[in-house]
């Protein structure tokens, strides 16, 4: 990578959200005798990965800093550092802000970005340092990587590959961290034109590993540039976990940015469903294969043995073909990755980087370096009322209009979100990950046993905290298996909800969906990372983790919002991993919203989870009665869509009544429950169509057209009075479709 790159276009160039470097990345170097101590704690580490850290390049920022070097009489620039100088690397780096004192210079880095002003005196002290040892947030850049590597038990050995010009400085850095001198490899290059290329440097590091360790043929090899920092809260654990799940070799990638030239990048294609790297091209010029690939891969790769063992032969073939005369570009690491993916057809997996990160490569100058330092020094606000903005999300309850409960049985349904009831999540960055209990729904303090008994009987034993915890657990698993490299930062989350409990309005999934949306925003993820059609299945998986009976309908409509038509046909779902979901046009939604829709539910509901009875078992056994009923639910859904589009009020009421009749015939009165049937009967006597909006505990009603003209009484007022007289709660519905949808 040749220049500093930052987050998505909406993010400012210098912005890099995350925890403080001192907390989230590397504290000062571990005080122990090399990585061998890690091996003692982990047992026999023969299969531990070998890490090759490349710091052998020559960068623009080093040349820029030479311009600020003090005269020879003041300092011996580039001289070998003693212990005092090494400890001085952690001193405060230059502050890129104007000052009224001393000479000032305006520096524009190699990326062509905005100028940053820095004190010449401050920059003098950095002249002669290799880029990997420049201080970032108070410690050498390489120390940030050391913080990841030295504490990870999956990595057994680290080798630093340096050029000859800076070898002594890296040797001193290594020995001060208790790394043996044998782990620092000298390429012999003293100038850029004397370099041999990244691939040959990697081969040199592997040769040293064999010499010092013996047999390494069963080990993975991690290769990356030690003078490049991707993002502040780099999570190596997550990357290694992904590698463990997938096997083979892996690389990191990100979505190509506007204006990014393919001729300066390793370009790739990744299957979003499997995370398999399907194509790779190293720095293709415009018009060449790979120039239009959507993803870019920086230099961070984990090579399985079957991959890295091919590297010496590949280098030899390049040398035999005369590639050495083409310079170091002929031996760029991406050329080998391209060979491994395209020619050898070795399995490579891709893990996507988050939206906010830095790439600062060989062409980056002082301007980029200073921006990087400021990014890593920036402290997050840990005060929930502080300056750092919160993430706030809201998910609305839903009512199943037609077709339910066939969503759990490969049927079709139509549902709409309603603004009457909702769940929300507030989330902000914090030092520790904290899930705050709700004062009403997660009580832990009571006035006495009688109070505890009353709350336990009415609210049950399970509040919303378990939903938050399960969502976070499954989110971690989703990102790992999907190859999404999240930054390592923590948060505090709390929830609120007004959805009535146990009445089948998707209150649990509303909490899960709200937290999921908050996590997506907090980690800067989009539908490119997790496609919208996959999100409902994730939310359902959280509830299944907790043993909650549910189908996909609720999660789909809460993700898509508005009035949604859903088709869960089995063969399509088996092939695509999701159903066919379609948000109906706003004109159709607005007509539905104008109808006299209402909800009735029990004031003291019982457990609604029993409503499904043994229908699932019968469906799995291919009971003809159940199969025919589910097909009929699907047919009713198609008819209802036609009625909605035709604005046929009477037909829609008839279909709703038929939906309930089919359900009653299939499940039986004992399963549906006496109270639910009484609500249905009241609605029917008042001239309204009625059905269950969910699993039970509530009734969705629609007053028939002309009812007011016939009786001279507002039909909604009449049904309200009748329901409330029997101690049921009446609520006129307000369907909602956010303005951003058409």
C-alpha positions in Angstrom: 0.0 0.0 0.0 1.4 3.3 -1.0 -0.5 5.8 1.0 -2.7 6.4 4.0 -6.2 5.3 3.6 -9.0 5.8 6.1 -12.6 4.9 6.6 -15.5 4.9 4.3 -16.1 8.2 2.4 -18.3 9.6 5.1 -15.5 9.4 7.7 -12.9 12.1 8.0 -9.4 11.2 6.9 -7.9 11.4 10.4 -10.7 9.7 12.2 -10.0 6.2 13.6 -12.5 5.3 16.3 -11.4 2.8 19.0 -10.0 2.3 22.4 -6.8 3.9 23.6 -3.7 2.2 22.3 -2.5 1.7 25.9 -5.6 -0.4 26.7 -6.7 -1.9 23.4 -3.5 -2.9 21.8 -0.1 -3.3 23.3 0.8 -2.2 26.7 4.5 -1.9 27.1 6.4 -5.0 26.1 5.8 -8.2 28.2 8.5 -8.7 30.8 9.4 -12.3 30.2 12.1 -14.3 28.5 10.9 -14.5 24.9 8.0 -16.4 23.5 9.3 -19.6 25.0 7.4 -18.7 28.3 4.2 -18.7 26.3 5.1 -22.2 25.1 5.5 -23.4 28.7 2.0 -22.2 29.6 0.5 -23.7 26.4 2.3 -27.1 26.6 4.1 -28.5 23.6 3.9 -25.9 20.8 5.3 -27.8 17.9 2.4 -26.8 15.7 2.4 -23.1 16.8 2.5 -20.6 13.9 5.7 -18.8 12.8 5.4 -15.1 12.3 7.6 -13.3 9.7 7.5 -9.6 10.3 8.8 -7.6 7.3 10.6 -4.3 8.1 13.2 -4.5 5.3 11.7 -1.8 3.0 12.8 1.8 2.5 10.0 4.4 3.0 9.3 7.9 2.0 8.7 9.0 5.6 12.3 8.1 6.5 13.6 10.2 3.7 11.2 13.1 4.7 12.5 13.0 8.3 16.1 13.3 7.1 15.3 16.8 6.0 14.8 17.7 9.7 18.0 16.0 10.9 20.0 18.1 13.3 23.6 19.0 12.2 26.2 16.4 12.9 27.5 18.5 15.8 24.2 18.2 17.6 23.3 14.5 17.0 24.7 11.5 15.3 21.7 10.7 13.1 21.3 7.0 12.4 23.9 5.9 15.0 23.2 2.6 16.8 21.0 3.2 19.8 21.8 2.4 23.4 19.3 1.4 26.0 18.5 5.1 26.8 17.8 5.8 23.1 15.7 2.7 22.8 13.5 3.7 25.8 13.3 7.1 24.3 11.4 5.7 21.3 8.3 5.7 23.5 8.6 9.5 24.0 5.8 11.8 22.8 5.9 12.1 19.0 5.6 15.5 17.4 2.3 17.2 17.8 0.9 18.4 14.4 -0.6 21.7 15.6 0.5 25.2 14.9 2.7 27.0 17.4 3.8 30.6 17.7 7.4 29.7 18.5 10.2 28.2 16.4 10.5 27.5 12.7 7.4 26.1 11.0 7.1 23.9 7.9 4.1 22.8 6.0 4.4 19.2 4.9 2.3 17.5 2.3 2.7 13.7 2.3 2.9 11.3 -0.6 -0.9 10.8 -0.7 -1.5 14.3 -1.7 -3.6 14.9 1.4 -4.0 18.1 3.4 -1.0 19.8 4.9 -0.1 19.3 8.5 2.1 21.7 10.3 4.8 20.3 12.7 7.6 21.7 14.7 11.0 21.2 13.0 12.6 20.7 16.4 10.3 17.9 17.3 10.9 16.1 14.0 14.6 16.2 14.3 14.6 13.6 17.0 13.0 11.1 14.7 15.5 11.4 11.8 17.4 8.2 11.3 14.7 5.9 12.7 13.2 3.2 10.5 9.5 3.7 9.9 8.6 0.6 12.0 10.3 2.2 15.1 8.7 5.6 14.7 6.6 6.4 17.8 2.8 6.1 17.4 0.7 7.1 20.4 3.8 7.0 22.6 5.4 3.7 21.6 7.2 2.4 18.5 4.9 1.3 15.7 6.4 -2.2 16.0 5.5 -2.4 19.7 1.8 -2.3 18.7 2.3 -5.4 16.7 4.4 -6.9 19.5 1.5 -6.4 21.8 -0.7 -8.6 19.6 1.9 -11.3 18.9 3.7 -11.8 22.2 0.6 -12.6 24.1 -1.0 -14.9 21.6 -0.5 -18.6 22.4 -1.2 -19.6 18.8 2.1 -18.0 17.7 5.3 -19.7 18.9 8.1 -17.8 17.1 8.6 -14.4 15.6 11.3 -13.5 13.1 12.0 -9.8 12.1 13.4 -9.4 8.6 15.3 -6.1 8.4 17.5 -4.4 5.8 21.2 -3.9 6.6 20.8 -0.1 7.0 18.6 -0.5 10.1 19.6 -3.9 11.2 21.3 -2.8 14.4 18.3 -0.7 15.5 16.0 -3.7 15.1 18.5 -6.0 16.8 18.5 -3.6 19.8 14.7 -3.4 19.8 14.5 -7.2 19.7 16.9 -7.9 22.5 15.2 -5.2 24.7 12.0 -7.4 24.3 14.0 -10.5 25.1 13.9 -11.9 21.5 17.1 -13.8 20.6 19.4 -12.1 18.1 18.9 -15.1 15.9 15.3 -14.0 15.3 16.4 -10.8 13.5 17.3 -11.5 9.9 19.5 -9.2 7.8 18.7 -9.0 4.1 22.0 -7.1 3.4 20.2 -4.3 1.5 21.5 -0.8 2.1 19.4 1.1 -0.4 16.1 0.6 -2.2 17.8 -0.4 -5.4 19.7 -3.1 -3.5 16.5 -4.7 -2.2 15.5 -8.2 -3.4 11.7 -8.0 -3.0 9.3 -9.1 -0.3 9.1 -12.8 -1.5 12.8 -13.3 -1.3 12.9 -11.6 2.1 10.2 -14.0 3.3 12.2 -16.9 2.0 15.2 -15.7 3.9 13.1 -15.5 7.1 11.8 -19.1 6.5 15.4 -20.3 6.0 16.4 -18.8 9.3 13.4 -20.4 11.0 14.5 -23.8 9.7 18.1 -23.2 10.9 17.0 -22.3 14.4 14.0 -24.4 14.9 14.5 -27.5 12.8 11.4 -29.1 11.3 8.8 -26.5 10.7 6.9 -28.2 7.9 3.6 -28.6 9.9 3.4 -24.9 10.9 1.4 -22.1 9.5 3.3 -18.9 8.6 2.0 -15.4 9.3 3.5 -12.8 7.0 2.9 -9.0 7.3 4.6 -5.7 7.1 5.6 -4.5 10.6 5.7 -0.8 9.5 2.0 -0.9 8.5 -0.9 -0.4 11.0 -4.3 -1.4 9.8 -6.5 -0.1 12.5 -6.3 0.9 16.0 -8.1 -1.9 17.7 -6.7 -4.8 15.6 -8.1 -8.1 16.8 -5.6 -10.8 16.0 -7.5 -13.4 18.1 -10.5 -13.1 15.8 -8.4 -13.5 12.7 -6.7 -16.6 14.1 -10.1 -18.0 15.1 -11.4 -17.5 11.6 -8.3 -19.3 10.3 -9.0 -22.1 12.7 -12.6 -22.5 11.4 -11.7 -22.4 7.8 -8.3 -24.1 7.6 -6.1 -23.5 4.5 -4.5 -20.1 3.9 -6.1 -16.7 4.5 -5.7 -13.0 3.7 -7.4 -9.8 4.7 -9.3 -7.6 2.3 -11.5 -4.5 2.2 -13.9 -2.9 -0.2 -12.3 -0.9 -3.0 -12.4 2.8 -2.3 -13.3 5.5 -4.9 -10.2 6.6 -6.7 -8.1 3.6 -5.6 -6.0 2.5 -8.5 -5.8 -1.2 -9.2 -2.2 -0.9 -10.5 -1.1 -0.1 -6.9 -3.0 -2.9 -5.1 -3.5 -6.6 -4.8 -7.0 -7.1 -6.2 -9.3 -10.0 -5.3 -12.7 -11.5 -5.5 -14.3 -13.2 -2.5 -17.4 -15.3 -2.3 -19.5 -13.6 0.3 -21.4 -16.8 1.2 -18.3 -18.9 1.9 -15.5 -16.3 2.3 -13.5 -18.2 -0.3 -11.0 -16.2 -2.4 -12.1 -17.0 -5.9 -9.7 -14.8 -7.8 -6.6 -12.6 -7.2 -4.5 -10.3 -9.4 -1.4 -8.4 -8.3 -1.5 -4.7 -9.3 -3.3 -5.1 -12.6 -3.2 -2.1 -15.0 -6.5 -0.7 -16.3 -8.0 -3.2 -18.8 -6.1 -6.2 -17.4 -7.6 -9.1 -15.6 -8.5 -8.1 -12.1 -8.6 -4.4 -12.6 -12.3 -4.4 -11.9 -12.2 -6.7 -8.9 -14.2 -5.3 -6.0 -11.8 -6.0 -3.2 -8.3 -5.0 -2.2 -5.9 -7.1 -0.1 -3.1 -5.5 2.0 0.0 -7.4 3.1 -1.3 -9.6 5.8 -1.5 -13.3 5.1 -1.5 -16.6 7.0 0.0 -19.3 4.8 -0.8 -23.0 5.4 2.2 -25.4 4.9 1.0 -26.5 1.5 1.2 -22.9 0.4 4.4 -21.5 1.9 6.4 -24.6 1.0 5.8 -23.6 -2.7 7.5 -20.2 -2.2 11.2 -21.2 -2.7 10.3 -23.0 -6.0 8.3 -20.0 -7.1 11.2 -17.6 -6.4 13.6 -19.9 -8.2 11.4 -20.0 -11.3 11.1 -16.2 -11.3 14.9 -15.9 -11.1 15.4 -18.4 -13.9 13.0 -16.4 -16.0 15.1 -13.3 -15.5 12.6 -11.5 -13.2 15.5 -10.2 -11.0 16.2 -7.6 -13.7 12.7 -6.2 -13.2 13.4 -5.1 -9.7 11.7 -5.7 -6.4 8.2 -5.4 -7.9 8.8 -8.8 -9.6 8.9 -10.4 -6.2 6.0 -8.6 -4.5 4.1 -10.8 -2.1 0.9 -10.5 -4.1 2.5 -12.2 -7.1 2.9 -15.4 -5.1 -0.7 -15.1 -3.7 -1.9 -14.8 -7.3 0.2 -17.9 -8.3 -1.2 -19.9 -5.3 -4.8 -18.9 -6.0 -4.9 -18.9 -9.8 -2.4 -21.5 -10.8 -1.9 -23.9 -7.8 -5.6 -23.6 -6.9 -4.8 -23.7 -3.2 -7.6 -22.9 -0.8 -7.5 -19.3 0.4 -10.0 -17.6 2.6 -10.7 -13.9 2.9 -11.5 -12.0 6.1 -13.0 -8.6 5.6 -11.5 -5.6 7.4 -13.8 -3.1 9.1 -14.7 0.3 7.6 -12.2 2.4 9.6 -8.5 1.6 9.2 -5.1 3.0 8.1 -2.8 1.7 5.4 0.5 3.6 5.5 3.0 2.1 3.1 6.3 2.8 1.5 5.2 5.9 -0.4 3.6 7.5 2.7 5.4 10.6 4.1 5.4 12.7 7.2 1.9 14.0 6.7 0.4 10.4 6.8 2.6 9.5 9.7 1.4 12.4 11.8 -2.2 11.6 11.0 -1.6 8.0 12.0 -0.1 9.1 15.3 -3.1 11.4 16.1 -5.5 8.7 15.3 -3.9 6.2 17.7 -3.6 8.9 20.4 -7.3 9.8 20.3 -9.1 8.7 23.4 -12.7 7.6 23.4 -15.2 9.1 25.7 -16.2 6.6 28.4 -18.9 8.9 29.8 -22.3 7.9 28.4 -23.2 11.5 28.5 -19.9 12.6 27.1 -18.9 13.9 23.7 -18.6 10.6 21.9 -22.0 10.0 20.1 -24.1 7.0 21.2 -25.5 4.4 18.9 -29.2 4.4 19.3 -31.5 2.0 17.4 -35.2 1.1 17.5 -37.1 -1.9 16.2 -40.9 -1.9 15.9 -43.2 -4.7 16.9 -45.1 -6.4 14.1 -48.4 -8.0 13.4 -48.8 -10.9 11.0 -51.5 -9.9 8.6 -51.9 -13.1 6.6 -50.3 -16.5 6.3 -48.9 -17.1 9.8 -47.9 -19.5 11.2 -46.8 -20.9 7.8 -43.5 -19.0 8.0 -42.0 -21.8 10.1 -43.2 -24.4 7.6 -42.0 -23.1 4.2 -45.2 -21.1 3.5 -45.9 -17.5 2.6 -46.9 -14.5 4.9 -47.5 -10.8 4.9 -46.8 -8.7 7.9 -46.4 -5.1 8.9 -44.5 -3.1 11.5 -46.5 -1.0 13.9 -45.3 2.1 15.8 -47.4 1.4 18.9 -44.8 -0.9 20.4 -41.1 -1.0 20.0 -37.8 -2.0 21.5 -34.6 0.2 21.6 -31.0 -0.2 22.3 -28.4 2.4 23.3 -24.8 1.5 23.0 -21.5 3.5 23.6 -17.8 2.7 23.8 -16.4 1.7 27.1 -13.3 0.1 28.7 -15.1 -3.2 29.6 -18.0 -4.8 27.8 -21.1 -4.3 29.9 -24.7 -5.4 29.4 -26.9 -3.3 31.7 -30.0 -5.0 33.2 -33.4 -3.2 32.7 -34.7 -1.9 36.0 -38.2 -3.3 35.3 -37.6 -6.5 33.2 -34.4 -7.7 34.9 -35.2 -7.0 38.6 -32.7 -8.1 41.3 -34.1 -6.1 44.3 -37.5 -6.7 45.8 -39.4 -5.3 48.8 -40.0 -8.8 50.1 -41.0 -12.4 49.1 -44.5 -11.3 48.3 -43.2 -8.7 45.8 -40.8 -11.2 44.3 -43.6 -13.7 43.9 -45.9 -11.2 42.2 -43.2 -10.1 39.8 -42.0 -13.6 39.1 -45.6 -14.8 38.4 -46.4 -11.8 36.2 -43.1 -11.3 34.3 -41.5 -14.7 34.4 -37.9 -15.5 35.2 -36.3 -14.4 31.9 -35.7 -10.7 31.2 -33.9 -9.1 28.3 -30.3 -9.4 29.5 -30.1 -13.0 28.3 -31.2 -11.7 24.8 -28.4 -9.2 24.9 -25.8 -11.7 25.9 -27.0 -14.3 23.3 -26.9 -11.7 20.6 -23.4 -10.7 21.4 -22.3 -14.3 21.5 -23.9 -15.2 18.1 -22.6 -11.9 16.6 -19.0 -12.9 17.5 -19.6 -16.3 15.9 -21.2 -14.7 12.8 -18.3 -12.3 12.2 -15.8 -15.1 12.7 -17.4 -17.6 10.4 -18.2 -14.8 7.8 -14.6 -13.6 7.8 -15.3 -10.1 9.2 -12.3 -8.6 11.1 -13.9 -6.5 13.8 -11.8 -3.9 15.6 -11.0 -4.8 19.2 -13.1 -2.3 21.3 -15.7 -2.7 24.0 -19.0 -1.2 24.6 -21.8 -0.8 27.1 -25.4 -1.6 26.0 -28.7 -1.1 27.6 -32.2 -1.8 26.2 -35.8 -0.5 26.7 -39.1 -1.9 25.4 -42.8 -1.3 25.7 -43.9 -4.5 23.8 -46.3 -6.4 26.0 -44.9 -9.7 27.1 -46.2 -13.1 25.9 -48.8 -11.8 23.5 -47.0 -12.8 20.2 -45.9 -9.3 19.0 -42.2 -10.3 18.4 -41.0 -8.4 21.5 -38.0 -10.7 22.0 -36.8 -10.4 18.4 -37.3 -6.6 18.6 -34.7 -6.5 21.4 -32.3 -8.8 19.5 -32.8 -6.9 16.2 -32.1 -3.5 17.9 -28.9 -4.7 19.5 -27.8 -6.3 16.2 -28.4 -3.1 14.3 -26.5 -1.2 17.0 -23.5 -3.6 16.8 -23.5 -3.2 13.0 -23.3 0.6 13.4 -20.8 0.5 16.2 -18.4 -1.7 14.2 -19.0 0.2 11.0 -20.6 -2.7 9.2 -23.0 -2.5 6.3 -25.1 -4.8 4.1 -21.9 -5.4 2.1 -20.6 -7.3 5.2 -23.8 -8.9 6.2 -26.4 -8.8 3.5 -29.9 -7.7 4.5 -31.5 -11.0 3.5 -29.2 -12.9 5.8 -29.9 -10.7 8.9 -33.3 -12.2 9.8 -31.8 -15.7 10.0 -29.1 -14.4 12.3 -31.8 -12.8 14.6 -33.7 -16.1 14.6 -30.5 -18.0 15.5 -30.2 -15.9 18.6 -33.6 -16.8 19.8 -33.1 -20.5 18.9 -30.0 -20.4 21.0 -32.3 -19.6 24.0 -34.9 -22.2 23.1 -37.5 -19.6 21.9 -40.0 -21.1 19.4 -40.2 -18.9 16.3 -40.3 -18.6 12.6 -38.6 -16.2 10.2 -41.6 -13.8 9.6 -41.1 -11.6 12.6 -37.3 -11.1 12.0 -37.8 -10.4 8.3 -40.4 -7.7 8.7 -38.4 -6.1 11.6 -35.3 -5.9 9.4 -37.1 -4.8 6.2 -39.8 -2.6 7.9 -43.1 -1.6 6.5 -45.5 -4.0 4.7 -43.5 -7.1 3.7 -44.4 -10.1 1.5 -42.4 -13.2 2.4 -42.0 -16.5 0.6 -40.2 -19.3 2.5 -40.3 -21.9 -0.3 -38.1 -24.8 0.8 -35.9 -25.3 -2.4 -35.2 -21.6 -2.7 -34.2 -21.4 0.9 -32.0 -24.5 0.7 -30.2 -23.0 -2.3 -29.9 -19.4 -1.1 -30.0 -19.6 2.7 -32.9 -17.2 2.9 -36.4 -16.7 1.5 -37.8 -14.2 -1.0 -38.6 -11.0 0.8 -40.3 -8.0 -0.8 -41.3 -4.7 0.7 -44.6 -3.8 -0.9 -45.0 -0.3 -2.4 -45.8 2.7 -0.2 -49.1 3.2 -1.9 -50.2 -0.2 -0.8 -48.9 0.3 2.7 -50.7 3.7 3.1 -54.0 2.1 2.1 -53.6 -0.6 4.7 -52.6 2.0 7.3 -55.9 3.9 6.6 -58.0 0.9 7.5 -59.6 0.4 11.0 -57.0 -2.1 12.3 -56.9 -2.8 16.0 -55.2 -5.1 18.5 -56.7 -6.8 21.5 -54.6 -8.7 24.1 -54.8 -10.2 27.6 -54.0 -7.9 30.4 -52.4 -10.8 32.3 -51.1 -13.1 29.5 -49.8 -16.7 30.0 -46.9 -18.3 28.2 -47.6 -18.0 24.4 -44.9 -20.5 23.5 -47.3 -23.5 23.9 -49.5 -22.4 21.0 -47.6 -24.4 18.4 -48.6 -27.8 20.0 -47.5 -30.9 18.0 -47.8 -29.3 14.6 -44.0 -29.2 14.1 -43.7 -33.0 14.7 -46.6 -33.7 12.3 -45.1 -31.5 9.7 -41.7 -33.2 9.9 -43.5 -36.5 9.5 -45.2 -35.2 6.4 -48.7 -35.4 7.8 -51.0 -34.7 4.8 -53.4 -32.5 6.9 -50.6 -30.3 8.1 -49.0 -30.0 4.6 -52.3 -29.1 3.1 -53.0 -26.5 5.7 -49.6 -24.8 5.2 -50.2 -24.8 1.5 -53.6 -23.1 2.1 -52.0 -20.5 4.3 -49.6 -19.7 1.4 -52.4 -19.5 -1.1 -54.3 -17.1 1.2 -51.2 -14.9 1.4 -51.1 -14.6 -2.4 -54.8 -13.8 -2.4 -54.3 -11.1 0.3 -51.6 -9.5 -1.8 -54.0 -9.2 -4.7 -56.7 -7.7 -2.4 -54.2 -5.2 -0.9 -53.1 -4.0 -4.3 -56.7 -3.8 -5.5 -57.7 -2.0 -2.2 -60.4 -4.6 -1.7 -61.4 -4.1 2.0 -64.1 -6.8 2.1 -61.9 -9.4 0.5 -59.1 -8.8 2.9 -61.5 -9.3 5.8 -62.7 -12.5 4.4 -59.1 -13.8 3.9 -58.3 -12.9 7.5 -61.2 -14.9 8.8 -60.3 -17.8 6.6 -56.7 -17.7 7.9 -58.0 -18.1 11.5 -60.5 -20.8 10.5 -57.6 -22.8 9.0 -55.5 -22.4 12.0 -58.3 -23.3 14.4 -59.0 -26.5 12.4 -55.3 -27.5 12.4 -54.4 -26.7 16.0 -57.7 -27.3 17.8 -59.5 -25.2 20.4 -57.6 -26.7 23.4 -54.3 -25.6 21.9 -55.5 -22.1 20.9 -56.9 -21.5 24.4 -60.2 -20.4 25.8 -59.2 -16.8 26.3 -57.9 -16.3 22.8 -61.1 -17.8 21.3 -63.2 -15.4 23.5 -61.4 -12.4 22.0 -62.0 -13.7 18.5 -65.7 -14.2 19.3 -66.1 -10.7 20.7 -64.5 -9.2 17.5 -66.8 -11.3 15.2 -69.9 -10.3 17.1 -68.9 -6.6 16.6 -68.6 -7.2 12.9 -64.8 -7.3 12.6 -62.6 -9.9 11.0 -60.1 -11.3 13.4 -57.0 -13.6 13.5 -53.9 -14.1 15.6 -51.1 -11.6 14.7 -48.5 -14.0 16.1 -48.2 -17.1 18.3 -51.1 -16.3 20.5 -52.1 -14.1 23.4 -53.4 -11.3 21.1 -55.9 -10.8 18.3 -55.5 -8.7 15.2 -58.9 -7.2 14.1 -60.1 -5.3 11.0 -63.5 -3.7 11.1 -65.5 -4.5 8.0 -66.5 -1.8 5.5 -70.0 -0.3 6.0 -70.2 -1.3 9.6 -70.5 2.3 10.7 -73.2 3.2 8.2 -75.3 0.2 9.2 -75.3 0.7 12.9 -74.7 4.4 13.2 -71.9 3.6 15.7 -68.2 3.9 15.2 -67.2 0.3 14.8 -63.9 0.8 16.5 -65.6 2.3 19.5 -68.1 -0.6 19.7 -65.4 -3.3 19.6 -63.3 -1.4 22.1 -66.2 -1.2 24.6 -67.0 -4.9 24.1 -63.4 -6.0 24.6 -62.7 -3.8 27.6 -65.9 -5.0 29.2 -64.3 -8.4 29.3 -61.1 -7.1 30.7 -59.1 -7.2 27.5 -56.7 -4.4 26.3 -57.8 -2.6 23.1 -55.3 -0.7 21.0 -55.9 0.9 17.6 -52.9 0.2 15.4 -50.6 2.6 13.7 -48.7 0.7 11.0 -45.3 2.3 10.2 -43.1 2.4 7.2 -40.0 4.6 7.5 -39.8 7.6 5.1 -36.7 6.2 3.4 -38.7 3.5 1.7 -41.0 4.1 -1.3 
